[in-house]
Amino acid sequence: MATPIRVLIVDDEALVRVTLGRTIGRQADMLVIGEAGDGPAAIALVEARAPDVVVMDVTMPGPSGIETALELRARGIRTPILFFTGDPGAVDRAAAIQSSRVLMKAGGGAAEALAALRQLASAAVTASMTARAPAGLSRTRSAAAAASSDSGSPDIRTMRSAANDG
């Protein structure tokens, strides 16, 4: 079995953390490694536990999710972030954060959130492998990543042609 996607949940509302935790915890390919109710606790947990993906509320008291993400980036931490927000005005600010995606809390539901988590984790692994790959493999990995659709499903024909080009 493949290593599960390690997820950290950050939201100031306990009910949201519990609900997300249960939903993510039911996935065979995911593992919740911690929860935080504010930005400082989130930073400490990201540094201590190195999650594969962080699910973060945009609007929290104290440092917001956006401010927390900017602090993580300033510390050199590039962990992908799935922002959850109920504030449509925050979408553009959150989407500007490197390696992030934004979902509305009242949006597509659990299936969309789980797909986004998988896609972010997959993109991070691909980027990591590309950074470490020999020159000949780098092009193949990049082509495969580019072939991924918004649903996270790669186009097999493009991946095959990329592999044959290398």
Contact map, one row per residue, 1 for C-alpha under 8 A:
1110000000000000000000000000000000000000000000000000000000000000000000000000000000000000000000000000000000000000000000000000000000000000000000000000000000000000000000
1111000000000000000000000000100000000000000000000000000000000000000000000000000000000000000000000000000000000000000000000000000000000000000000000000000000000000000000
1111100000000000000000000000100000000000000000000000000000000000000000000000000000000000000000000000000000000000000000000000000000000000000000000000000000000000000000
0111110000000000000000000001111000000000000000000000000000000000000000000000000000000000000000000000000000000000000000000000000000000000000000000000000000000000000000
0011111000000000000000000000111000000000000000000011100000000000000000000000000000000000000000000000000000000000000001001000000000000000000000000000000000000000000000
0001111100000000000000000000011110000000000000000011100000000000000000000000000000000000000000000000000000000000000000000000000000000000000000000000000000000000000000
0000111110000000000000000000011111000000000000000011111000000000000000000000000000000000000000000000000000000000000000000000000000000000000000000000000000000000000000
0000011111000000000000000000000111110000000011000010111000000000000000000000000000000000000000000000000000000000000000000000000000000000000000000000000000000000000000
0000001111100000100110000000000101110000000000000000011100000000000000000000000000000000000000000000000000000000000000000000000000000000000000000000000000000000000000
0000000111110000100000000000000000111110010000000000011110000000000000000000000000000000000000000000000000000000000000000000000000000000000000000000000000000000000000
0000000011111101100000000000000000111100000000000000000110010000000000000000000000000000000000000000000000000000000000000000000000000000000000000000000000000000000000
0000000001111100000000000000000000011100000000000000000010011000000000000000000000000000000000000000000000000000000000000000000000000000000000000000000000000000000000
0000000000111111100000000000000000001000000000000000000000000000000000000000000000000000000000000000000000000000000000000000000000000000000000000000000000000000000000
0000000000111111110000000000000000001000000000000000000000000000000000000000000000000000000000000000000000000000000000000000000000000000000000000000000000000000000000
0000000000001111111000000000000000000000000000000000000000000000000000000000000000000000000000000000000000000000000000000000000000000000000000000000000000000000000000
0000000000101111111100000000000000000000000000000000000000000000000000000000000000000000000000000000000000000000000000000000000000000000000000000000000000000000000000
0000000011101111111110000000000000100000000000000000000000000000000000000000000000000000000000000000000000000000000000000000000000000000000000000000000000000000000000
0000000000000111111111000000000000000000000000000000000000000000000000000000000000000000000000000000000000000000000000000000000000000000000000000000000000000000000000
0000000000000011111111100000000000000000000000000000000000000000000000000000000000000000000000000000000000000000000000000000000000000000000000000000000000000000000000
0000000010000001111111110000000000000000000000000000000000000000000000000000000000000000000000000000000000000000000000000000000000000000000000000000000000000000000000
0000000010000000111111111000000100000000000000000000000000000000000000000000000000000000000000000000000000000000000000000000000000000000000000000000000000000000000000
0000000000000000011111111100000000000000000000000000000000000000000000000000000000000000000000000000000000000000000000000000000000000000000000000000000000000000000000
0000000000000000001111111110000000000000000000000000000000000000000000000000000000000000000000000000000000000100000000000000000000000000000000000000000000000000000000
0000000000000000000111111110011100000000000000000000000000000000000000000000000000000000000000000000000000000000010000000000000000000000000000000000000000000000000000
0000000000000000000011111111011100000000000000000000000000000000000000000000000000000000000000000000000000000000000000000000000000000000000000000000000000000000000000
0000000000000000000001111111010000000000000000000000000000000000000000000000000000000000000000000000000000000000000000000000000000000000000000000000000000000000000000
0000000000000000000000111111111000000000000000000000000000000000000000000000000000000000000000000000000000000000000000000000000000000000000000000000000000000000000000
0001000000000000000000001111110000000000000000000000000000000000000000000000000000000000000000000000000000000000000000000000000000000000000000000000000000000000000000
0111100000000000000000000011111000000000000000000000000000000000000000000000000000000000000000000000000000000000000000000000000000000000000000000000000000000000000000
0001111000000000000000011111111100000000000000000000000000000000000000000000000000000000000000000000000000000000000000000000000000000000000000000000000000000000000000
0001111000000000000000011010111110000000000000000000000000000000000000000000000000000000000000000000000000000000000000000000000000000000000000000000000000000000000000
0000011110000000000010011000011111100000000000000000000000000000000000000000000000000000000000000000000000000000000000000000000000000000000000000000000000000000000000
0000011100000000000000000000001111100000000000001010000000000000000000000000000000000000000000000000000000000000000000000000000000000000000000000000000000000000000000
0000001110000000000000000000000111110000000010000000000000000000000000000000000000000000000000000000000000000000000000000000000000000000000000000000000000000000000000
0000000111100000100000000000000111111000010000000000000000000000000000000000000000000000000000000000000000000000000000000000000000000000000000000000000000000000000000
0000000111110000000000000000000001111110110010000000000000000000000000000000000000000000000000000000000000000000000000000000000000000000000000000000000000000000000000
0000000001111100000000000000000000111110110000000000000000000000000000000000000000000000000000000000000000000000000000000000000000000000000000000000000000000000000000
0000000001110000000000000000000000011111110000000000000000011110000000000000000000000000000000000000000000000000000000000000000000000000000000000000000000000000000000
0000000001000000000000000000000000011111111000000000000000010111101100000000000000000000000000000000000000000000000000000000000000000000000000000000000000000000000000
0000000000000000000000000000000000000111111100000000000000000010000100000000000000000000000000000000000000000000000000000000000000000000000000000000000000000000000000
0000000000000000000000000000000000011111111110000000000000000000000000000000000000000000000000000000000000000000000000000000000000000000000000000000000000000000000000
0000000001000000000000000000000000111111111111000000000000000000000100000000000000000000000000000000000000000000000000000000000000000000000000000000000000000000000000
0000000000000000000000000000000000000011111111100000000000000000000100010000000000000000000000000000000000000000000000000000000000000000000000000000000000000000000000
0000000000000000000000000000000000000001111111110000000000000000000000000000000000000000000000000000000000000000000000000000000000000000000000000000000000000000000000
0000000100000000000000000000000001010000111111111100000000000000000000000000000000000000000000000000000000000000000000000000000000000000000000000000000000000000000000
0000000100000000000000000000000000000000011111111110000000000000000000000000000000000000000000000000000000000000000000000000000000000000000000000000000000000000000000
0000000000000000000000000000000000000000001111111100000000000000000000000000000000000000000000000000000000000000000000000000000000000000000000000000000000000000000000
0000000000000000000000000000000000000000000111111100000000000000000000000000000000000000000000000000000000000000000000000000000000000000000000000000000000000000000000
0000000000000000000000000000000010000000000011111110000000000000000000000000000000000000000000000000000000000000000000000000000000000000000000000000000000000000000000
0000000000000000000000000000000000000000000011111111000000000000000000000000001000000000000000000000000000000000000000000000000000000000000000000000000000000000000000
0000111100000000000000000000000010000000000001001111110000000000000000000000001000000000000000000000000000000000000000000000000000000000000000000000000000000000000000
0000111000000000000000000000000000000000000000000111110000000000000000000000001100000000000000000000000000000000000000001001000000000000000000000000000000000000000000
0000111100000000000000000000000000000000000000000011111000000000000000000000001111000000000000000000000000000000000010011000000000000000000000000000000000000000000000
0000001111000000000000000000000000000000000000000011111100000000000000000000001111000000000000000000000000000000000000000000000000000000000000000000000000000000000000
0000001111000000000000000000000000000000000000000000111110000000000000000000000011110000000000000000000000000000000000000000000000000000000000000000000000000000000000
0000000011100000000000000000000000000000000000000000011111000000100000000000000011110000000000000000000000000000000000000000000000000000000000000000000000000000000000
0000000001110000000000000000000000000000000000000000001111110001100000000000000000111000000000000000000000000000000000000000000000000000000000000000000000000000000000
0000000000000000000000000000000000000000000000000000000111110001110000000000000000111000010001000000000000000000000000000000000000000000000000000000000000000000000000
0000000000000000000000000000000000000000000000000000000011111001110000000000000000001010000000000000000000000000000000000000000000000000000000000000000000000000000000
0000000000110000000000000000000000000110000000000000000011111111100000000000000000000000000000000000000000000000000000000000000000000000000000000000000000000000000000
0000000000010000000000000000000000000100000000000000000000111111000000000000000000000000000000000000000000000000000000000000000000000000000000000000000000000000000000
0000000000000000000000000000000000000110000000000000000000011111000000000000000000000000000000000000000000000000000000000000000000000000000000000000000000000000000000
0000000000000000000000000000000000000111000000000000000000011111111100000000000000000000000000000000000000000000000000000000000000000000000000000000000000000000000000
0000000000000000000000000000000000000010000000000000000011111111111100000000000000000000000000000000000000000000000000000000000000000000000000000000000000000000000000
0000000000000000000000000000000000000010000000000000000111110011111110000000000000100000000000000000000000000000000000000000000000000000000000000000000000000000000000
0000000000000000000000000000000000000000000000000000000001100011111111000000000000000000000011001000000000000000000000000000000000000000000000000000000000000000000000
0000000000000000000000000000000000000010000000000000000000000011111111100000000000000000000000000000000000000000000000000000000000000000000000000000000000000000000000
0000000000000000000000000000000000000011011000000000000000000011111111110000000000000000000000000000000000000000000000000000000000000000000000000000000000000000000000
0000000000000000000000000000000000000000000000000000000000000000111111111000000010000000000000001000000000000000000000000000000000000000000000000000000000000000000000
0000000000000000000000000000000000000000000000000000000000000000011111111100000000000000000000001000000000000000000000000000000000000000000000000000000000000000000000
0000000000000000000000000000000000000000000000000000000000000000001111111110000000000000000000000000000000000000000000000000000000000000000000000000000000000000000000
0000000000000000000000000000000000000000001000000000000000000000000111111111110000000000000000000000000000000000000000000000000000000000000000000000000000000000000000
0000000000000000000000000000000000000000000000000000000000000000000011111111110000000000000000000000000000000000000000000000000000000000000000000000000000000000000000
0000000000000000000000000000000000000000000000000000000000000000000001111111100000000000000000000000000000000000000000000000000000000000000000000000000000000000000000
0000000000000000000000000000000000000000000000000000000000000000000000111111100000000000000000000000000000000000000000000000000000000000000000000000000000000000000000
0000000000000000000000000000000000000000000000000000000000000000000000011111110000000000000000000000000000000000000000000000000000000000000000000000000000000000000000
0000000000000000000000000000000000000000000000000000000000000000000000011111111000000000000000000000000000000000000000000000000000000000000000000000000000000000000000
0000000000000000000000000000000000000000000000000000000000000000000000011001111100000000000000000110000000000000000000000000000000000000000000000000000000000000000000
0000000000000000000000000000000000000000000000000111110000000000000000000000111110000000000000000010000000000000000000000001000000000000000000000000000000000000000000
0000000000000000000000000000000000000000000000000001110000000000000000000000011111000000000000000111000000000000000000011001000000000000000000000000000000000000000000
0000000000000000000000000000000000000000000000000000111100000000000010000000001111100000000000000011100000000000000000010000000000000000000000000000000000000000000000
0000000000000000000000000000000000000000000000000000111100000000000000000000000111110000000000000001111000000000000110010000000000000000000000000000000000000000000000
0000000000000000000000000000000000000000000000000000001111000000100000000000000011111000000001000001111000000000000000000000000000000000000000000000000000000000000000
0000000000000000000000000000000000000000000000000000001111000000000000000000000001111100000000000000011110000000000000000000000000000000000000000000000000000000000000
0000000000000000000000000000000000000000000000000000000011100000000000000000000000111111011000000000011110000000000000000000000000000000000000000000000000000000000000
0000000000000000000000000000000000000000000000000000000000000000000000000000000000011111000000000000000111000000000000000000000000000000000000000000000000000000000000
0000000000000000000000000000000000000000000000000000000000100000000000000000000000001111111000000000000100000000000000000000000000000000000000000000000000000000000000
0000000000000000000000000000000000000000000000000000000000000000000000000000000000001111111000000000000100000000000000000000000000000000000000000000000000000000000000
0000000000000000000000000000000000000000000000000000000000000000000000000000000000000011111100000000000000000000000000000000000000000000000000000000000000000000000000
0000000000000000000000000000000000000000000000000000000001000000000000000000000000001011111111000000000000000000000000000000000000000000000000000000000000000000000000
0000000000000000000000000000000000000000000000000000000000000000000000000000000000001011111111100000010000000000000000000000000000000000000000000000000000000000000000
0000000000000000000000000000000000000000000000000000000000000000000000000000000000000000111111110000000000000000000000000000000000000000000000000000000000000000000000
0000000000000000000000000000000000000000000000000000000000000000010000000000000000000000011111111000000000000000000000000000000000000000000000000000000000000000000000
0000000000000000000000000000000000000000000000000000000001000000010000000000000000100000011111111001110000000000000000000000000000000000000000000000000000000000000000
0000000000000000000000000000000000000000000000000000000000000000000000000000000000000000001111111101110000000000000000000000000000000000000000000000000000000000000000
0000000000000000000000000000000000000000000000000000000000000000000000000000000000000000000111111101000000000000000000000000000000000000000000000000000000000000000000
0000000000000000000000000000000000000000000000000000000000000000010011000000000000000000000011111111000000000000000000000000000000000000000000000000000000000000000000
0000000000000000000000000000000000000000000000000000000000000000000000000000010100000000000000111111000000000000000000000000000000000000000000000000000000000000000000
0000000000000000000000000000000000000000000000000000000000000000000000000000011110000000000000001111100000000000000000010000000000000000000000000000000000000000000000
0000000000000000000000000000000000000000000000000000000000000000000000000000000111100000000001111111110000000000000000010000000000000000000000000000000000000000000000
0000000000000000000000000000000000000000000000000000000000000000000000000000000011100000000001100011111000000000000100010000000000000000000000000000000000000000000000
0000000000000000000000000000000000000000000000000000000000000000000000000000000001111000001001100001111100000000000000000000000000000000000000000000000000000000000000
0000000000000000000000000000000000000000000000000000000000000000000000000000000001111000000000000000111110100000100000000000000000000000000000000000000000000000000000
0000000000000000000000000000000000000000000000000000000000000000000000000000000000011111000000000000011111110000000000000000000000000000000000000000000000000000000000
0000000000000000000000000000000000000000000000000000000000000000000000000000000000011100000000000000001111101000000000000000000000000000000000000000000000000000000000
0000000000000000000000000000000000000000000000000000000000000000000000000000000000000100000000000000000111111000000000000000000000000000000000000000000000000000000000
0000000000000000000000000000000000000000000000000000000000000000000000000000000000000000000000000000001111111000000000000000000000000000000000000000000000000000000000
0000000000000000000000000000000000000000000000000000000000000000000000000000000000000000000000000000000101111111100000000000000000000000000000000000000000000000000000
0000000000000000000000000000000000000000000000000000000000000000000000000000000000000000000000000000000011111111100000000000000000000000000000000000000000000000000000
0000000000000000000000100000000000000000000000000000000000000000000000000000000000000000000000000000000000011111110000000000000000000000000000000000000000000000000000
0000000000000000000000000000000000000000000000000000000000000000000000000000000000000000000000000000000000011111111000000000000000000000000000000000000000000000000000
0000000000000000000000000000000000000000000000000000000000000000000000000000000000000000000000000000000000011111111100000000000000000000000000000000000000000000000000
0000000000000000000000000000000000000000000000000000000000000000000000000000000000000000000000000000001000011111111110000000000000000000000000000000000000000000000000
0000000000000000000000010000000000000000000000000000000000000000000000000000000000000000000000000000000000000111111111000000000000000000000000000000000000000000000000
0000000000000000000000000000000000000000000000000000000000000000000000000000000000000000000000000000000000000011111111100000000000000000000000000000001100000000000000
0000000000000000000000000000000000000000000000000000000000000000000000000000000001000000000000000000100000000001111111110000000000000000000000000000001100000000000000
0000000000000000000000000000000000000000000000000000100000000000000000000000000001000000000000000000000000000000111111111000000000000000000000000000000000000000000000
0000100000000000000000000000000000000000000000000000000000000000000000000000000000000000000000000000000000000000011111111100000000000000000000000000000100000000000000
0000000000000000000000000000000000000000000000000000000000000000000000000000000000000000000000000000000000000000001111111110000000000000000000000000001100000000000000
0000000000000000000000000000000000000000000000000000100000000000000000000000000111000000000000000011100000000000000111111111000000000000000000000000000000000000000000
0000100000000000000000000000000000000000000000000001100000000000000000000000000100000000000000000000000000000000000011111111100000000000000000000000000000000000000000
0000000000000000000000000000000000000000000000000000000000000000000000000000000000000000000000000000000000000000000001111111110000000000000000000000000000000000000000
0000000000000000000000000000000000000000000000000000000000000000000000000000000000000000000000000000000000000000000000111111111000000000000000001000000000000000000000
0000000000000000000000000000000000000000000000000001000000000000000000000000001100000000000000000000000000000000000000011111111100000000000000000000000000000000000000
0000000000000000000000000000000000000000000000000000000000000000000000000000000000000000000000000000000000000000000000001111111110000000000000000000000000000000000000
0000000000000000000000000000000000000000000000000000000000000000000000000000000000000000000000000000000000000000000000000111111111000000000011001000000000000000000000
0000000000000000000000000000000000000000000000000000000000000000000000000000000000000000000000000000000000000000000000000011111111100000000000000000000000000000000000
0000000000000000000000000000000000000000000000000000000000000000000000000000000000000000000000000000000000000000000000000001111111110000000000000000000000000000000000
0000000000000000000000000000000000000000000000000000000000000000000000000000000000000000000000000000000000000000000000000000111111111000000010000000000000000000000000
0000000000000000000000000000000000000000000000000000000000000000000000000000000000000000000000000000000000000000000000000000011111111000110011000000000000000000000000
0000000000000000000000000000000000000000000000000000000000000000000000000000000000000000000000000000000000000000000000000000001111111000010000000000000000000000000000
0000000000000000000000000000000000000000000000000000000000000000000000000000000000000000000000000000000000000000000000000000000111111100000000000000000000000000000000
0000000000000000000000000000000000000000000000000000000000000000000000000000000000000000000000000000000000000000000000000000000011111111110000000000000000000000000000
0000000000000000000000000000000000000000000000000000000000000000000000000000000000000000000000000000000000000000000000000000000000011111110000000000000000000000000000
0000000000000000000000000000000000000000000000000000000000000000000000000000000000000000000000000000000000000000000000000000000000001111111000000000000000000000000000
0000000000000000000000000000000000000000000000000000000000000000000000000000000000000000000000000000000000000000000000000000000000001111111100000000000000000000000001
0000000000000000000000000000000000000000000000000000000000000000000000000000000000000000000000000000000000000000000000000000000001001111111110000000000000000000000001
0000000000000000000000000000000000000000000000000000000000000000000000000000000000000000000000000000000000000000000000000000000001101111111111000000000000000000000000
0000000000000000000000000000000000000000000000000000000000000000000000000000000000000000000000000000000000000000000000000000000000000011111111100000000000000000010001
0000000000000000000000000000000000000000000000000000000000000000000000000000000000000000000000000000000000000000000000000000000000000001111111110000000000000010011011
0000000000000000000000000000000000000000000000000000000000000000000000000000000000000000000000000000000000000000000000000000010011000000111111111000000000000000000000
0000000000000000000000000000000000000000000000000000000000000000000000000000000000000000000000000000000000000000000000000000010001000000011111111100000000000000000000
0000000000000000000000000000000000000000000000000000000000000000000000000000000000000000000000000000000000000000000000000000000000000000001111111110000000000110010000
0000000000000000000000000000000000000000000000000000000000000000000000000000000000000000000000000000000000000000000000000000000000000000000111111111000001000110010000
0000000000000000000000000000000000000000000000000000000000000000000000000000000000000000000000000000000000000000000000000010010000000000000011111111000001000000000000
0000000000000000000000000000000000000000000000000000000000000000000000000000000000000000000000000000000000000000000000000000000000000000000001111111000000000000000000
0000000000000000000000000000000000000000000000000000000000000000000000000000000000000000000000000000000000000000000000000000000000000000000000111111100001100110000000
0000000000000000000000000000000000000000000000000000000000000000000000000000000000000000000000000000000000000000000000000000000000000000000000011111111111100000000000
0000000000000000000000000000000000000000000000000000000000000000000000000000000000000000000000000000000000000000000000000000000000000000000000000011111111100000000000
0000000000000000000000000000000000000000000000000000000000000000000000000000000000000000000000000000000000000000000000000000000000000000000000000001111110000000000000
0000000000000000000000000000000000000000000000000000000000000000000000000000000000000000000000000000000000000000001100100000000000000000000000000001111110000000000000
0000000000000000000000000000000000000000000000000000000000000000000000000000000000000000000000000000000000000000001101100000000000000000000000000001111111000000000000
0000000000000000000000000000000000000000000000000000000000000000000000000000000000000000000000000000000000000000000000000000000000000000000000000001111111100000000000
0000000000000000000000000000000000000000000000000000000000000000000000000000000000000000000000000000000000000000000000000000000000000000000000011011100111110010000000
0000000000000000000000000000000000000000000000000000000000000000000000000000000000000000000000000000000000000000000000000000000000000000000000000011100011111110000000
0000000000000000000000000000000000000000000000000000000000000000000000000000000000000000000000000000000000000000000000000000000000000000000000000000000001111111000000
0000000000000000000000000000000000000000000000000000000000000000000000000000000000000000000000000000000000000000000000000000000000000000000000000000000000111111100000
0000000000000000000000000000000000000000000000000000000000000000000000000000000000000000000000000000000000000000000000000000000000000000000000110010000000111111110000
0000000000000000000000000000000000000000000000000000000000000000000000000000000000000000000000000000000000000000000000000000000000000000000100110010000001111111111000
0000000000000000000000000000000000000000000000000000000000000000000000000000000000000000000000000000000000000000000000000000000000000000000000000000000000011111111100
0000000000000000000000000000000000000000000000000000000000000000000000000000000000000000000000000000000000000000000000000000000000000000000000000000000000001111111110
0000000000000000000000000000000000000000000000000000000000000000000000000000000000000000000000000000000000000000000000000000000000000000001100110000000000000111111111
0000000000000000000000000000000000000000000000000000000000000000000000000000000000000000000000000000000000000000000000000000000000000000000100000000000000000011111111
0000000000000000000000000000000000000000000000000000000000000000000000000000000000000000000000000000000000000000000000000000000000000000000000000000000000000001111111
0000000000000000000000000000000000000000000000000000000000000000000000000000000000000000000000000000000000000000000000000000000000000000000100000000000000000000111111
0000000000000000000000000000000000000000000000000000000000000000000000000000000000000000000000000000000000000000000000000000000000000001101100000000000000000000011111
